Amino acid sequence: MRPIPPAPSKRTLRALDAVNFLMADVHTGVGPFLAIYLAASLHWNPRDIGVAISAAGIAGLVAQTPVGAFVDRLHYKREALAVGTALLGIGALAVVFFHSFAGVVGAQIVMGVVGTFFPPAMAGMTLGIVGLRGLDLRIGRNETFNHAGNVFAAVAAGLLGYWFTRRSIFYSTAVFCAVTIIAIFFIRSREIDFDRSRGLETGDDKKEGSRPSSGFLEVLMNRPLLIFTISVVLFHFANAAMLPLIGEKLSRGHPRGSSLYMAVCIVGAQTVMIPVALAAGHFARSWGRKAVFLIGFAALPIRGALYTLTDNPYFLVGVQLMDGIGAAIFGVVSVLVIADLTRGTGRFNFTQGVVATATGLGASLSNGITGFIVQRAGFNAAFLFLAGVATFALGMFWIFMPETKKTGNSGKTPRRKASTDGPSMAWPSP
């Protein structure tokens, strides 16, 4: 029996808040404005811009699963997170100083790979600090600060680009990286329990050598995790194309105001995510994971159907705010479900990578297929198609997905002197 890890200190928990807020500035500060910078400042053609932007996405998609496995084996997650943050800062500056096609694409590939490290590393560190019992409320708080950081990053980048130069956005990202590194080292490394950070709780008595060596086999053999993965792939397939379609629809009917409408859609949805993420963590503890996740699923087909009712830009923007409900719930509850299902396996971060790869593939297919539908049958047909996919995903999750929250890993908030997470639970049987 391993000793009970110490309760996290206020300094570590506040540092987690700061890192989650700042990480949003670091992780998303460059991407949305890269196309504008390359087109307006460097005068790149659309083909080269598309390749540069796609390079980061493709590299990240390929890297997600192996990076998750790497995080499971990594003892020094805090230090590695600081190194990754520094690489993102260097990549942002490289875009400014290296104007060649190879230089920018190389920087994007590095940033795409490094960017995949942040979600599993933060989730693993959080699990290692608070344990499975405290994960629901803590992940909700993490996501709340992250979405607040996204709002701040979008507004700050827009104002910097407007008042100063577009390059200032990349310089500010490098500065945020430096501040984030400082915040990372305020997290006390001795409070990050290595075994807990990969899904091995206090009281789990199975030795790692007795578990299946292949994480892929674990995913395929575990029925609830397979159902969950298929459901969220369909969710992302239905969700990924909705915002671009709304942007395209607004640009056709309102070319002058389309950029403003799109900005309101993005910032508004992120603002909605702030309270929803906090509430999702709270209700996932009291109601269970499945009930909360169903709310997030249900918001998606409703959005798709409402988009077909009118072309009024104010109505469309208002409906898009519902994206904040589904996205915030997904960001919180998906981590909790994976933590529940991988308890005792030591595969928590690896499984996050597998699910992220699958959902990334689903999202990448969404825009191409819906674009074909729009060309042949119009926007309303595309929205109804996406709503249908979302409805199917909702029904599949509702009927086949079991509740993953166990009575032994939640309930009342544990006292500081009794932070153990109860007896071991192996992977759920079908």
Secondary structure as the mmCIF struct_conf table of DSSP 4:
data_model
#
loop_
_struct_conf.conf_type_id
_struct_conf.id
_struct_conf.beg_label_comp_id
_struct_conf.beg_label_asym_id
_struct_conf.beg_label_seq_id
_struct_conf.end_label_comp_id
_struct_conf.end_label_asym_id
_struct_conf.end_label_seq_id
HELX_LH_PP_P HELX_LH_PP_P1 ARG A 2 SER A 9
HELX_RH_AL_P HELX_RH_AL_P1 LYS A 10 THR A 28
BEND BEND1 GLY A 29 VAL A 30
HELX_RH_AL_P HELX_RH_AL_P2 GLY A 31 ALA A 40
TURN_TY1_P TURN_TY1_P1 SER A 41 SER A 41
BEND BEND2 LEU A 42 LEU A 42
HELX_RH_AL_P HELX_RH_AL_P3 PRO A 46 ARG A 73
BEND BEND3 HIS A 75 HIS A 75
HELX_RH_AL_P HELX_RH_AL_P4 LYS A 77 PHE A 97
BEND BEND4 SER A 100 SER A 100
HELX_RH_AL_P HELX_RH_AL_P5 PHE A 101 GLY A 115
TURN_TY1_P TURN_TY1_P2 THR A 116 PHE A 117
HELX_RH_AL_P HELX_RH_AL_P6 PHE A 118 TRP A 163
BEND BEND5 PHE A 164 PHE A 164
TURN_TY1_P TURN_TY1_P3 ARG A 166 ARG A 166
HELX_RH_AL_P HELX_RH_AL_P7 ARG A 167 ILE A 184
TURN_TY1_P TURN_TY1_P4 PHE A 185 PHE A 186
BEND BEND6 ILE A 187 ILE A 187
HELX_RH_3T_P HELX_RH_3T_P1 SER A 189 GLU A 191
BEND BEND7 ILE A 192 ILE A 192
HELX_RH_AL_P HELX_RH_AL_P8 PHE A 194 SER A 197
TURN_TY1_P TURN_TY1_P5 ARG A 198 GLY A 199
TURN_TY1_P TURN_TY1_P6 THR A 202 GLY A 203
HELX_RH_3T_P HELX_RH_3T_P2 GLU A 208 SER A 210
BEND BEND8 ARG A 211 ARG A 211
BEND BEND9 SER A 213 SER A 213
HELX_RH_AL_P HELX_RH_AL_P9 GLY A 215 MET A 221
HELX_RH_AL_P HELX_RH_AL_P10 ARG A 223 ALA A 240
TURN_TY1_P TURN_TY1_P7 ALA A 241 ALA A 241
HELX_RH_AL_P HELX_RH_AL_P11 MET A 242 GLY A 253
TURN_TY1_P TURN_TY1_P8 PRO A 255 GLY A 257
HELX_RH_AL_P HELX_RH_AL_P12 SER A 258 SER A 286
TURN_TY1_P TURN_TY1_P9 TRP A 287 TRP A 287
HELX_RH_AL_P HELX_RH_AL_P13 ARG A 289 LEU A 306
TURN_TY1_P TURN_TY1_P10 TYR A 307 THR A 308
BEND BEND10 LEU A 309 LEU A 309
HELX_RH_AL_P HELX_RH_AL_P14 PRO A 313 GLN A 320
TURN_TY1_P TURN_TY1_P11 LEU A 321 MET A 322
HELX_RH_AL_P HELX_RH_AL_P15 ASP A 323 LEU A 341
TURN_TY1_P TURN_TY1_P12 THR A 342 GLY A 346
HELX_RH_AL_P HELX_RH_AL_P16 PHE A 348 ALA A 377
HELX_RH_AL_P HELX_RH_AL_P17 PHE A 379 PHE A 400
HELX_LH_PP_P HELX_LH_PP_P2 MET A 401 GLU A 403
HELX_RH_3T_P HELX_RH_3T_P3 THR A 407 ASN A 409
BEND BEND11 GLY A 411 LYS A 412
HELX_LH_PP_P HELX_LH_PP_P3 THR A 413 ARG A 415
TURN_TY1_P TURN_TY1_P13 ARG A 416 LYS A 417
BEND BEND12 PRO A 423 PRO A 423
HELX_LH_PP_P HELX_LH_PP_P4 TRP A 427 SER A 429
#
